[in-house]
Amino acid sequence: MHKDTYREAILKMIRDGDAKICCIACGESDRSVIELHHVFGRKLSWLEVPLCKNCHAKITAEQNKLPPKDRKGCPFIGVSIGALAVVWGQQCIDQAHKGVDT
């Protein structure tokens, strides 16, 4: 299936309420706050992941620390993946602490 066809099918499922989708970083499942994040930037948009608006904002803020001229290639990909890992990792740590506290 072509990536655009796949993306449109997923978005239609979300709009119609047929998909169980959540933020891959924190698990938020309120469809009204789920956005698709271009992991490698819009120009290399073949990889998109669902993120809630809060997690998306954290990752985008980290990406935006790079000057616009550097928001491409390996440095940008490294920052993007690293920022996603940090946000997801913090959620893992927080959930683990909650499990210990209960």
Gaussian input, Z-matrix of N, CA and C with variables (Angstrom, degrees):
# hf/3-21g

backbone

0 1
 N
 C     1     B1
 C     2     B2     1     A1
 N     3     B3     2     A2     1     D1
 C     4     B4     3     A3     2     D2
 C     5     B5     4     A4     3     D3
 N     6     B6     5     A5     4     D4
 C     7     B7     6     A6     5     D5
 C     8     B8     7     A7     6     D6
 N     9     B9     8     A8     7     D7
 C    10    B10     9     A9     8     D8
 C    11    B11    10    A10     9     D9
 N    12    B12    11    A11    10    D10
 C    13    B13    12    A12    11    D11
 C    14    B14    13    A13    12    D12
 N    15    B15    14    A14    13    D13
 C    16    B16    15    A15    14    D14
 C    17    B17    16    A16    15    D15
 N    18    B18    17    A17    16    D16
 C    19    B19    18    A18    17    D17
 C    20    B20    19    A19    18    D18
 N    21    B21    20    A20    19    D19
 C    22    B22    21    A21    20    D20
 C    23    B23    22    A22    21    D21
 N    24    B24    23    A23    22    D22
 C    25    B25    24    A24    23    D23
 C    26    B26    25    A25    24    D24
 N    27    B27    26    A26    25    D25
 C    28    B28    27    A27    26    D26
 C    29    B29    28    A28    27    D27
 N    30    B30    29    A29    28    D28
 C    31    B31    30    A30    29    D29
 C    32    B32    31    A31    30    D30
 N    33    B33    32    A32    31    D31
 C    34    B34    33    A33    32    D32
 C    35    B35    34    A34    33    D33
 N    36    B36    35    A35    34    D34
 C    37    B37    36    A36    35    D35
 C    38    B38    37    A37    36    D36
 N    39    B39    38    A38    37    D37
 C    40    B40    39    A39    38    D38
 C    41    B41    40    A40    39    D39
 N    42    B42    41    A41    40    D40
 C    43    B43    42    A42    41    D41
 C    44    B44    43    A43    42    D42
 N    45    B45    44    A44    43    D43
 C    46    B46    45    A45    44    D44
 C    47    B47    46    A46    45    D45
 N    48    B48    47    A47    46    D46
 C    49    B49    48    A48    47    D47
 C    50    B50    49    A49    48    D48
 N    51    B51    50    A50    49    D49
 C    52    B52    51    A51    50    D50
 C    53    B53    52    A52    51    D51
 N    54    B54    53    A53    52    D52
 C    55    B55    54    A54    53    D53
 C    56    B56    55    A55    54    D54
 N    57    B57    56    A56    55    D55
 C    58    B58    57    A57    56    D56
 C    59    B59    58    A58    57    D57
 N    60    B60    59    A59    58    D58
 C    61    B61    60    A60    59    D59
 C    62    B62    61    A61    60    D60
 N    63    B63    62    A62    61    D61
 C    64    B64    63    A63    62    D62
 C    65    B65    64    A64    63    D63
 N    66    B66    65    A65    64    D64
 C    67    B67    66    A66    65    D65
 C    68    B68    67    A67    66    D66
 N    69    B69    68    A68    67    D67
 C    70    B70    69    A69    68    D68
 C    71    B71    70    A70    69    D69
 N    72    B72    71    A71    70    D70
 C    73    B73    72    A72    71    D71
 C    74    B74    73    A73    72    D72
 N    75    B75    74    A74    73    D73
 C    76    B76    75    A75    74    D74
 C    77    B77    76    A76    75    D75
 N    78    B78    77    A77    76    D76
 C    79    B79    78    A78    77    D77
 C    80    B80    79    A79    78    D78
 N    81    B81    80    A80    79    D79
 C    82    B82    81    A81    80    D80
 C    83    B83    82    A82    81    D81
 N    84    B84    83    A83    82    D82
 C    85    B85    84    A84    83    D83
 C    86    B86    85    A85    84    D84
 N    87    B87    86    A86    85    D85
 C    88    B88    87    A87    86    D86
 C    89    B89    88    A88    87    D87
 N    90    B90    89    A89    88    D88
 C    91    B91    90    A90    89    D89
 C    92    B92    91    A91    90    D90
 N    93    B93    92    A92    91    D91
 C    94    B94    93    A93    92    D92
 C    95    B95    94    A94    93    D93
 N    96    B96    95    A95    94    D94
 C    97    B97    96    A96    95    D95
 C    98    B98    97    A97    96    D96
 N    99    B99    98    A98    97    D97
 C   100   B100    99    A99    98    D98
 C   101   B101   100   A100    99    D99
 N   102   B102   101   A101   100   D100
 C   103   B103   102   A102   101   D101
 C   104   B104   103   A103   102   D102
 N   105   B105   104   A104   103   D103
 C   106   B106   105   A105   104   D104
 C   107   B107   106   A106   105   D105
 N   108   B108   107   A107   106   D106
 C   109   B109   108   A108   107   D107
 C   110   B110   109   A109   108   D108
 N   111   B111   110   A110   109   D109
 C   112   B112   111   A111   110   D110
 C   113   B113   112   A112   111   D111
 N   114   B114   113   A113   112   D112
 C   115   B115   114   A114   113   D113
 C   116   B116   115   A115   114   D114
 N   117   B117   116   A116   115   D115
 C   118   B118   117   A117   116   D116
 C   119   B119   118   A118   117   D117
 N   120   B120   119   A119   118   D118
 C   121   B121   120   A120   119   D119
 C   122   B122   121   A121   120   D120
 N   123   B123   122   A122   121   D121
 C   124   B124   123   A123   122   D122
 C   125   B125   124   A124   123   D123
 N   126   B126   125   A125   124   D124
 C   127   B127   126   A126   125   D125
 C   128   B128   127   A127   126   D126
 N   129   B129   128   A128   127   D127
 C   130   B130   129   A129   128   D128
 C   131   B131   130   A130   129   D129
 N   132   B132   131   A131   130   D130
 C   133   B133   132   A132   131   D131
 C   134   B134   133   A133   132   D132
 N   135   B135   134   A134   133   D133
 C   136   B136   135   A135   134   D134
 C   137   B137   136   A136   135   D135
 N   138   B138   137   A137   136   D136
 C   139   B139   138   A138   137   D137
 C   140   B140   139   A139   138   D138
 N   141   B141   140   A140   139   D139
 C   142   B142   141   A141   140   D140
 C   143   B143   142   A142   141   D141
 N   144   B144   143   A143   142   D142
 C   145   B145   144   A144   143   D143
 C   146   B146   145   A145   144   D144
 N   147   B147   146   A146   145   D145
 C   148   B148   147   A147   146   D146
 C   149   B149   148   A148   147   D147
 N   150   B150   149   A149   148   D148
 C   151   B151   150   A150   149   D149
 C   152   B152   151   A151   150   D150
 N   153   B153   152   A152   151   D151
 C   154   B154   153   A153   152   D152
 C   155   B155   154   A154   153   D153
 N   156   B156   155   A155   154   D154
 C   157   B157   156   A156   155   D155
 C   158   B158   157   A157   156   D156
 N   159   B159   158   A158   157   D157
 C   160   B160   159   A159   158   D158
 C   161   B161   160   A160   159   D159
 N   162   B162   161   A161   160   D160
 C   163   B163   162   A162   161   D161
 C   164   B164   163   A163   162   D162
 N   165   B165   164   A164   163   D163
 C   166   B166   165   A165   164   D164
 C   167   B167   166   A166   165   D165
 N   168   B168   167   A167   166   D166
 C   169   B169   168   A168   167   D167
 C   170   B170   169   A169   168   D168
 N   171   B171   170   A170   169   D169
 C   172   B172   171   A171   170   D170
 C   173   B173   172   A172   171   D171
 N   174   B174   173   A173   172   D172
 C   175   B175   174   A174   173   D173
 C   176   B176   175   A175   174   D174
 N   177   B177   176   A176   175   D175
 C   178   B178   177   A177   176   D176
 C   179   B179   178   A178   177   D177
 N   180   B180   179   A179   178   D178
 C   181   B181   180   A180   179   D179
 C   182   B182   181   A181   180   D180
 N   183   B183   182   A182   181   D181
 C   184   B184   183   A183   182   D182
 C   185   B185   184   A184   183   D183
 N   186   B186   185   A185   184   D184
 C   187   B187   186   A186   185   D185
 C   188   B188   187   A187   186   D186
 N   189   B189   188   A188   187   D187
 C   190   B190   189   A189   188   D188
 C   191   B191   190   A190   189   D189
 N   192   B192   191   A191   190   D190
 C   193   B193   192   A192   191   D191
 C   194   B194   193   A193   192   D192
 N   195   B195   194   A194   193   D193
 C   196   B196   195   A195   194   D194
 C   197   B197   196   A196   195   D195
 N   198   B198   197   A197   196   D196
 C   199   B199   198   A198   197   D197
 C   200   B200   199   A199   198   D198
 N   201   B201   200   A200   199   D199
 C   202   B202   201   A201   200   D200
 C   203   B203   202   A202   201   D201
 N   204   B204   203   A203   202   D202
 C   205   B205   204   A204   203   D203
 C   206   B206   205   A205   204   D204
 N   207   B207   206   A206   205   D205
 C   208   B208   207   A207   206   D206
 C   209   B209   208   A208   207   D207
 N   210   B210   209   A209   208   D208
 C   211   B211   210   A210   209   D209
 C   212   B212   211   A211   210   D210
 N   213   B213   212   A212   211   D211
 C   214   B214   213   A213   212   D212
 C   215   B215   214   A214   213   D213
 N   216   B216   215   A215   214   D214
 C   217   B217   216   A216   215   D215
 C   218   B218   217   A217   216   D216
 N   219   B219   218   A218   217   D217
 C   220   B220   219   A219   218   D218
 C   221   B221   220   A220   219   D219
 N   222   B222   221   A221   220   D220
 C   223   B223   222   A222   221   D221
 C   224   B224   223   A223   222   D222
 N   225   B225   224   A224   223   D223
 C   226   B226   225   A225   224   D224
 C   227   B227   226   A226   225   D225
 N   228   B228   227   A227   226   D226
 C   229   B229   228   A228   227   D227
 C   230   B230   229   A229   228   D228
 N   231   B231   230   A230   229   D229
 C   232   B232   231   A231   230   D230
 C   233   B233   232   A232   231   D231
 N   234   B234   233   A233   232   D232
 C   235   B235   234   A234   233   D233
 C   236   B236   235   A235   234   D234
 N   237   B237   236   A236   235   D235
 C   238   B238   237   A237   236   D236
 C   239   B239   238   A238   237   D237
 N   240   B240   239   A239   238   D238
 C   241   B241   240   A240   239   D239
 C   242   B242   241   A241   240   D240
 N   243   B243   242   A242   241   D241
 C   244   B244   243   A243   242   D242
 C   245   B245   244   A244   243   D243
 N   246   B246   245   A245   244   D244
 C   247   B247   246   A246   245   D245
 C   248   B248   247   A247   246   D246
 N   249   B249   248   A248   247   D247
 C   250   B250   249   A249   248   D248
 C   251   B251   250   A250   249   D249
 N   252   B252   251   A251   250   D250
 C   253   B253   252   A252   251   D251
 C   254   B254   253   A253   252   D252
 N   255   B255   254   A254   253   D253
 C   256   B256   255   A255   254   D254
 C   257   B257   256   A256   255   D255
 N   258   B258   257   A257   256   D256
 C   259   B259   258   A258   257   D257
 C   260   B260   259   A259   258   D258
 N   261   B261   260   A260   259   D259
 C   262   B262   261   A261   260   D260
 C   263   B263   262   A262   261   D261
 N   264   B264   263   A263   262   D262
 C   265   B265   264   A264   263   D263
 C   266   B266   265   A265   264   D264
 N   267   B267   266   A266   265   D265
 C   268   B268   267   A267   266   D266
 C   269   B269   268   A268   267   D267
 N   270   B270   269   A269   268   D268
 C   271   B271   270   A270   269   D269
 C   272   B272   271   A271   270   D270
 N   273   B273   272   A272   271   D271
 C   274   B274   273   A273   272   D272
 C   275   B275   274   A274   273   D273
 N   276   B276   275   A275   274   D274
 C   277   B277   276   A276   275   D275
 C   278   B278   277   A277   276   D276
 N   279   B279   278   A278   277   D277
 C   280   B280   279   A279   278   D278
 C   281   B281   280   A280   279   D279
 N   282   B282   281   A281   280   D280
 C   283   B283   282   A282   281   D281
 C   284   B284   283   A283   282   D282
 N   285   B285   284   A284   283   D283
 C   286   B286   285   A285   284   D284
 C   287   B287   286   A286   285   D285
 N   288   B288   287   A287   286   D286
 C   289   B289   288   A288   287   D287
 C   290   B290   289   A289   288   D288
 N   291   B291   290   A290   289   D289
 C   292   B292   291   A291   290   D290
 C   293   B293   292   A292   291   D291
 N   294   B294   293   A293   292   D292
 C   295   B295   294   A294   293   D293
 C   296   B296   295   A295   294   D294
 N   297   B297   296   A296   295   D295
 C   298   B298   297   A297   296   D296
 C   299   B299   298   A298   297   D297
 N   300   B300   299   A299   298   D298
 C   301   B301   300   A300   299   D299
 C   302   B302   301   A301   300   D300
 N   303   B303   302   A302   301   D301
 C   304   B304   303   A303   302   D302
 C   305   B305   304   A304   303   D303

   B1=1.4520
   B2=1.5282
   B3=1.3032
   B4=1.4612
   B5=1.5245
   B6=1.3408
   B7=1.4633
   B8=1.5275
   B9=1.3382
   B10=1.4698
   B11=1.5263
   B12=1.3174
   B13=1.4601
   B14=1.5215
   B15=1.3339
   B16=1.4683
   B17=1.5243
   B18=1.3324
   B19=1.4693
   B20=1.5219
   B21=1.3182
   B22=1.4633
   B23=1.5249
   B24=1.3206
   B25=1.4676
   B26=1.5259
   B27=1.3241
   B28=1.4665
   B29=1.5240
   B30=1.3304
   B31=1.4681
   B32=1.5253
   B33=1.3343
   B34=1.4655
   B35=1.5246
   B36=1.3298
   B37=1.4624
   B38=1.5298
   B39=1.3175
   B40=1.4662
   B41=1.5239
   B42=1.3405
   B43=1.4702
   B44=1.5205
   B45=1.3244
   B46=1.4619
   B47=1.5235
   B48=1.3200
   B49=1.4600
   B50=1.5187
   B51=1.3289
   B52=1.4628
   B53=1.5261
   B54=1.3060
   B55=1.4646
   B56=1.5174
   B57=1.2953
   B58=1.4575
   B59=1.5210
   B60=1.3101
   B61=1.4533
   B62=1.5166
   B63=1.3103
   B64=1.4594
   B65=1.5189
   B66=1.3041
   B67=1.4583
   B68=1.5263
   B69=1.3257
   B70=1.4605
   B71=1.5228
   B72=1.3276
   B73=1.4645
   B74=1.5233
   B75=1.3401
   B76=1.4719
   B77=1.5228
   B78=1.3320
   B79=1.4588
   B80=1.5187
   B81=1.3326
   B82=1.4729
   B83=1.5248
   B84=1.3475
   B85=1.4634
   B86=1.5257
   B87=1.3250
   B88=1.4671
   B89=1.5284
   B90=1.3350
   B91=1.4653
   B92=1.5183
   B93=1.3287
   B94=1.4656
   B95=1.5254
   B96=1.3274
   B97=1.4685
   B98=1.5293
   B99=1.3317
   B100=1.4631
   B101=1.5273
   B102=1.3292
   B103=1.4624
   B104=1.5297
   B105=1.3231
   B106=1.4629
   B107=1.5241
   B108=1.3231
   B109=1.4624
   B110=1.5209
   B111=1.3253
   B112=1.4651
   B113=1.5287
   B114=1.3145
   B115=1.4640
   B116=1.5253
   B117=1.3153
   B118=1.4576
   B119=1.5253
   B120=1.3266
   B121=1.4600
   B122=1.5161
   B123=1.3037
   B124=1.4703
   B125=1.5235
   B126=1.3364
   B127=1.4653
   B128=1.5235
   B129=1.3088
   B130=1.4675
   B131=1.5218
   B132=1.3059
   B133=1.4689
   B134=1.5193
   B135=1.3033
   B136=1.4643
   B137=1.5182
   B138=1.3345
   B139=1.4568
   B140=1.5234
   B141=1.3189
   B142=1.4590
   B143=1.5208
   B144=1.3215
   B145=1.4621
   B146=1.5231
   B147=1.3372
   B148=1.4619
   B149=1.5289
   B150=1.3248
   B151=1.4607
   B152=1.5171
   B153=1.3299
   B154=1.4629
   B155=1.5273
   B156=1.3178
   B157=1.4615
   B158=1.5257
   B159=1.3349
   B160=1.4657
   B161=1.5251
   B162=1.3149
   B163=1.4641
   B164=1.5273
   B165=1.3275
   B166=1.4589
   B167=1.5283
   B168=1.3295
   B169=1.4639
   B170=1.5283
   B171=1.3282
   B172=1.4676
   B173=1.5236
   B174=1.3135
   B175=1.4631
   B176=1.5194
   B177=1.3197
   B178=1.4575
   B179=1.5237
   B180=1.3305
   B181=1.4692
   B182=1.5268
   B183=1.3201
   B184=1.4734
   B185=1.5253
   B186=1.3252
   B187=1.4639
   B188=1.5265
   B189=1.3269
   B190=1.4610
   B191=1.5194
   B192=1.3303
   B193=1.4659
   B194=1.5278
   B195=1.3261
   B196=1.4615
   B197=1.5247
   B198=1.3263
   B199=1.4687
   B200=1.5330
   B201=1.3329
   B202=1.4708
   B203=1.5283
   B204=1.3228
   B205=1.4695
   B206=1.5309
   B207=1.3319
   B208=1.4656
   B209=1.5245
   B210=1.3142
   B211=1.4643
   B212=1.5215
   B213=1.3145
   B214=1.4674
   B215=1.5182
   B216=1.2924
   B217=1.4511
   B218=1.5153
   B219=1.3131
   B220=1.4673
   B221=1.5258
   B222=1.3536
   B223=1.4698
   B224=1.5292
   B225=1.3235
   B226=1.4610
   B227=1.5224
   B228=1.3177
   B229=1.4645
   B230=1.5205
   B231=1.3367
   B232=1.4631
   B233=1.5103
   B234=1.3290
   B235=1.4684
   B236=1.5238
   B237=1.3153
   B238=1.4651
   B239=1.5219
   B240=1.3139
   B241=1.4655
   B242=1.5232
   B243=1.3381
   B244=1.4642
   B245=1.5130
   B246=1.3327
   B247=1.4660
   B248=1.5259
   B249=1.3175
   B250=1.4635
   B251=1.5319
   B252=1.3271
   B253=1.4686
   B254=1.5238
   B255=1.3327
   B256=1.4685
   B257=1.5262
   B258=1.3270
   B259=1.4664
   B260=1.5286
   B261=1.3215
   B262=1.4591
   B263=1.5223
   B264=1.3232
   B265=1.4608
   B266=1.5150
   B267=1.3308
   B268=1.4622
   B269=1.5239
   B270=1.3227
   B271=1.4607
   B272=1.5330
   B273=1.3203
   B274=1.4771
   B275=1.5218
   B276=1.3224
   B277=1.4667
   B278=1.5217
   B279=1.3351
   B280=1.4679
   B281=1.5262
   B282=1.3300
   B283=1.4598
   B284=1.5268
   B285=1.3167
   B286=1.4637
   B287=1.5242
   B288=1.3303
   B289=1.4665
   B290=1.5272
   B291=1.3238
   B292=1.4653
   B293=1.5209
   B294=1.3260
   B295=1.4563
   B296=1.5151
   B297=1.3208
   B298=1.4623
   B299=1.5185
   B300=1.3347
   B301=1.4654
   B302=1.5231
   B303=1.3295
   B304=1.4701
   B305=1.5001
   A1=108.36
   A2=117.35
   A3=122.37
   A4=109.69
   A5=116.76
   A6=120.22
   A7=112.62
   A8=118.13
   A9=119.96
   A10=110.96
   A11=116.73
   A12=121.01
   A13=110.17
   A14=115.92
   A15=121.22
   A16=110.30
   A17=116.61
   A18=121.11
   A19=110.60
   A20=117.35
   A21=120.98
   A22=110.97
   A23=116.85
   A24=120.23
   A25=110.74
   A26=116.61
   A27=120.71
   A28=110.39
   A29=116.98
   A30=119.96
   A31=111.23
   A32=117.77
   A33=120.70
   A34=110.25
   A35=117.18
   A36=120.44
   A37=110.45
   A38=115.95
   A39=119.86
   A40=109.89
   A41=116.33
   A42=120.73
   A43=111.76
   A44=116.49
   A45=121.33
   A46=113.18
   A47=116.39
   A48=120.09
   A49=113.48
   A50=117.00
   A51=121.05
   A52=113.48
   A53=116.83
   A54=119.46
   A55=110.73
   A56=115.03
   A57=121.11
   A58=105.06
   A59=116.18
   A60=120.12
   A61=108.22
   A62=115.87
   A63=119.12
   A64=109.82
   A65=114.91
   A66=122.25
   A67=108.08
   A68=117.00
   A69=119.17
   A70=112.31
   A71=117.31
   A72=119.77
   A73=112.12
   A74=117.21
   A75=119.11
   A76=114.14
   A77=117.25
   A78=119.97
   A79=115.03
   A80=118.24
   A81=121.08
   A82=108.68
   A83=116.70
   A84=119.75
   A85=113.95
   A86=118.01
   A87=121.05
   A88=107.71
   A89=116.22
   A90=120.40
   A91=113.12
   A92=117.93
   A93=119.31
   A94=112.40
   A95=117.69
   A96=119.77
   A97=112.65
   A98=117.42
   A99=120.52
   A100=109.46
   A101=114.60
   A102=122.15
   A103=107.97
   A104=116.00
   A105=119.67
   A106=108.39
   A107=115.94
   A108=122.80
   A109=109.26
   A110=116.47
   A111=121.93
   A112=106.91
   A113=117.13
   A114=121.25
   A115=111.47
   A116=117.50
   A117=120.98
   A118=112.89
   A119=117.89
   A120=121.94
   A121=110.86
   A122=115.14
   A123=120.07
   A124=113.14
   A125=116.88
   A126=119.19
   A127=111.94
   A128=116.89
   A129=122.31
   A130=107.81
   A131=115.74
   A132=120.39
   A133=114.32
   A134=118.76
   A135=119.83
   A136=112.39
   A137=117.33
   A138=119.83
   A139=109.24
   A140=115.63
   A141=121.89
   A142=108.14
   A143=115.05
   A144=120.19
   A145=108.63
   A146=117.79
   A147=120.08
   A148=110.90
   A149=115.36
   A150=122.62
   A151=108.46
   A152=116.65
   A153=119.23
   A154=107.59
   A155=116.07
   A156=120.06
   A157=112.23
   A158=117.95
   A159=120.23
   A160=111.47
   A161=117.12
   A162=120.42
   A163=110.71
   A164=116.51
   A165=121.10
   A166=109.97
   A167=116.67
   A168=120.66
   A169=111.31
   A170=117.79
   A171=121.00
   A172=111.01
   A173=116.18
   A174=120.37
   A175=110.67
   A176=117.02
   A177=120.91
   A178=110.97
   A179=117.64
   A180=120.91
   A181=110.43
   A182=116.56
   A183=120.09
   A184=110.52
   A185=117.08
   A186=120.68
   A187=110.75
   A188=116.44
   A189=120.88
   A190=113.55
   A191=117.38
   A192=119.83
   A193=111.26
   A194=116.01
   A195=119.86
   A196=108.76
   A197=117.90
   A198=119.13
   A199=109.59
   A200=117.32
   A201=119.76
   A202=113.94
   A203=117.42
   A204=119.86
   A205=112.51
   A206=117.01
   A207=121.42
   A208=113.31
   A209=117.82
   A210=120.94
   A211=111.05
   A212=114.18
   A213=121.33
   A214=107.67
   A215=115.74
   A216=120.84
   A217=114.37
   A218=114.43
   A219=121.43
   A220=114.33
   A221=119.99
   A222=117.67
   A223=112.36
   A224=116.62
   A225=120.28
   A226=110.97
   A227=116.47
   A228=120.09
   A229=110.09
   A230=116.56
   A231=120.27
   A232=112.77
   A233=116.47
   A234=120.68
   A235=109.96
   A236=117.01
   A237=121.11
   A238=112.01
   A239=116.22
   A240=119.81
   A241=110.38
   A242=116.22
   A243=119.78
   A244=112.43
   A245=117.01
   A246=120.91
   A247=110.67
   A248=116.61
   A249=120.64
   A250=110.10
   A251=116.54
   A252=120.62
   A253=111.65
   A254=117.30
   A255=120.93
   A256=110.51
   A257=116.88
   A258=120.56
   A259=109.90
   A260=117.15
   A261=120.93
   A262=110.69
   A263=116.73
   A264=120.79
   A265=112.72
   A266=116.80
   A267=119.86
   A268=110.73
   A269=116.94
   A270=120.23
   A271=110.65
   A272=116.60
   A273=120.32
   A274=110.76
   A275=116.32
   A276=121.02
   A277=110.28
   A278=116.53
   A279=120.56
   A280=111.21
   A281=117.28
   A282=120.63
   A283=111.39
   A284=116.92
   A285=120.20
   A286=110.85
   A287=116.48
   A288=119.80
   A289=111.16
   A290=116.71
   A291=119.59
   A292=110.46
   A293=116.67
   A294=120.72
   A295=112.35
   A296=116.92
   A297=121.52
   A298=110.29
   A299=116.36
   A300=121.46
   A301=113.27
   A302=118.34
   A303=119.46
   A304=112.62
   D1=134.34
   D2=178.36
   D3=-64.46
   D4=145.06
   D5=-174.40
   D6=-58.94
   D7=-36.64
   D8=179.67
   D9=-68.28
   D10=-39.33
   D11=177.50
   D12=-63.81
   D13=-43.90
   D14=178.74
   D15=-61.43
   D16=-47.23
   D17=-178.88
   D18=-60.77
   D19=-44.81
   D20=179.43
   D21=-62.99
   D22=-39.13
   D23=178.35
   D24=-63.62
   D25=-43.05
   D26=178.56
   D27=-64.18
   D28=-46.23
   D29=179.99
   D30=-61.96
   D31=-38.69
   D32=177.42
   D33=-64.05
   D34=-41.68
   D35=178.34
   D36=-61.64
   D37=-39.58
   D38=178.94
   D39=-65.19
   D40=-48.70
   D41=-179.38
   D42=-59.63
   D43=-40.73
   D44=-177.50
   D45=-80.78
   D46=-5.66
   D47=-179.95
   D48=76.76
   D49=16.97
   D50=-178.07
   D51=-89.13
   D52=-10.14
   D53=-175.41
   D54=-109.31
   D55=140.65
   D56=170.46
   D57=-95.88
   D58=102.99
   D59=-176.21
   D60=-129.05
   D61=145.25
   D62=-179.84
   D63=-145.86
   D64=165.21
   D65=176.24
   D66=-64.09
   D67=128.25
   D68=-178.75
   D69=-72.93
   D70=-13.99
   D71=-179.48
   D72=-90.85
   D73=-45.86
   D74=-172.99
   D75=-117.92
   D76=-11.73
   D77=179.12
   D78=88.01
   D79=2.35
   D80=177.81
   D81=-55.13
   D82=131.62
   D83=-176.59
   D84=-117.99
   D85=5.51
   D86=176.42
   D87=-69.80
   D88=108.03
   D89=-175.01
   D90=-58.81
   D91=-23.51
   D92=-178.18
   D93=-71.27
   D94=-14.34
   D95=179.98
   D96=-114.94
   D97=7.93
   D98=179.88
   D99=-90.18
   D100=132.35
   D101=177.79
   D102=-127.07
   D103=157.94
   D104=174.65
   D105=-95.01
   D106=125.88
   D107=-178.77
   D108=-101.76
   D109=128.74
   D110=175.04
   D111=-80.99
   D112=103.45
   D113=-173.37
   D114=-57.82
   D115=-42.62
   D116=-176.87
   D117=-102.32
   D118=15.75
   D119=-178.50
   D120=95.35
   D121=163.94
   D122=-175.67
   D123=-64.83
   D124=-32.65
   D125=-178.44
   D126=-70.32
   D127=-26.46
   D128=176.31
   D129=-116.85
   D130=60.62
   D131=-168.50
   D132=-88.71
   D133=19.70
   D134=-179.37
   D135=-68.83
   D136=-17.75
   D137=178.25
   D138=-116.91
   D139=110.97
   D140=176.76
   D141=-122.73
   D142=142.35
   D143=179.01
   D144=-130.77
   D145=148.70
   D146=178.14
   D147=-77.49
   D148=130.58
   D149=175.67
   D150=-135.08
   D151=147.29
   D152=171.98
   D153=-74.01
   D154=164.94
   D155=-177.33
   D156=-59.94
   D157=-36.37
   D158=-179.54
   D159=-66.17
   D160=-50.36
   D161=-179.97
   D162=-64.96
   D163=-39.11
   D164=178.81
   D165=-60.70
   D166=-42.93
   D167=-179.88
   D168=-63.52
   D169=-40.08
   D170=179.27
   D171=-63.03
   D172=-44.00
   D173=-178.51
   D174=-69.28
   D175=-43.26
   D176=179.01
   D177=-63.41
   D178=-38.80
   D179=178.17
   D180=-60.12
   D181=-40.60
   D182=178.49
   D183=-67.19
   D184=-41.91
   D185=177.92
   D186=-61.81
   D187=-38.67
   D188=-176.93
   D189=-72.92
   D190=-6.84
   D191=173.96
   D192=-71.15
   D193=-20.48
   D194=174.80
   D195=-77.43
   D196=140.75
   D197=174.25
   D198=-60.63
   D199=147.92
   D200=-177.94
   D201=-50.70
   D202=-37.68
   D203=-178.17
   D204=-66.82
   D205=-20.00
   D206=-178.85
   D207=-99.75
   D208=4.76
   D209=-178.05
   D210=-85.64
   D211=56.88
   D212=178.11
   D213=-160.96
   D214=163.28
   D215=175.37
   D216=67.60
   D217=-161.39
   D218=-173.93
   D219=-58.92
   D220=-43.12
   D221=179.40
   D222=-58.55
   D223=-43.31
   D224=-178.81
   D225=-67.12
   D226=-42.35
   D227=179.05
   D228=-62.45
   D229=-41.55
   D230=178.06
   D231=-61.51
   D232=-44.89
   D233=178.19
   D234=-64.52
   D235=-42.48
   D236=-178.49
   D237=-61.70
   D238=-49.84
   D239=-179.72
   D240=-67.32
   D241=-40.48
   D242=178.67
   D243=-62.17
   D244=-43.09
   D245=179.77
   D246=-64.72
   D247=-41.18
   D248=177.18
   D249=-62.83
   D250=-41.95
   D251=179.24
   D252=-64.81
   D253=-38.88
   D254=179.60
   D255=-64.91
   D256=-47.69
   D257=-179.19
   D258=-62.80
   D259=-47.16
   D260=179.65
   D261=-65.15
   D262=-41.89
   D263=179.87
   D264=-61.89
   D265=-40.84
   D266=178.72
   D267=-64.41
   D268=-38.03
   D269=176.55
   D270=-63.53
   D271=-40.73
   D272=177.48
   D273=-61.35
   D274=-44.94
   D275=179.57
   D276=-62.38
   D277=-47.01
   D278=-179.39
   D279=-60.12
   D280=-44.13
   D281=179.74
   D282=-65.87
   D283=-37.46
   D284=178.27
   D285=-64.09
   D286=-41.45
   D287=178.02
   D288=-64.77
   D289=-38.38
   D290=177.14
   D291=-62.37
   D292=-39.04
   D293=179.00
   D294=-65.77
   D295=-34.31
   D296=178.83
   D297=-72.23
   D298=-36.04
   D299=-176.25
   D300=-74.72
   D301=-18.54
   D302=-176.43
   D303=-90.37

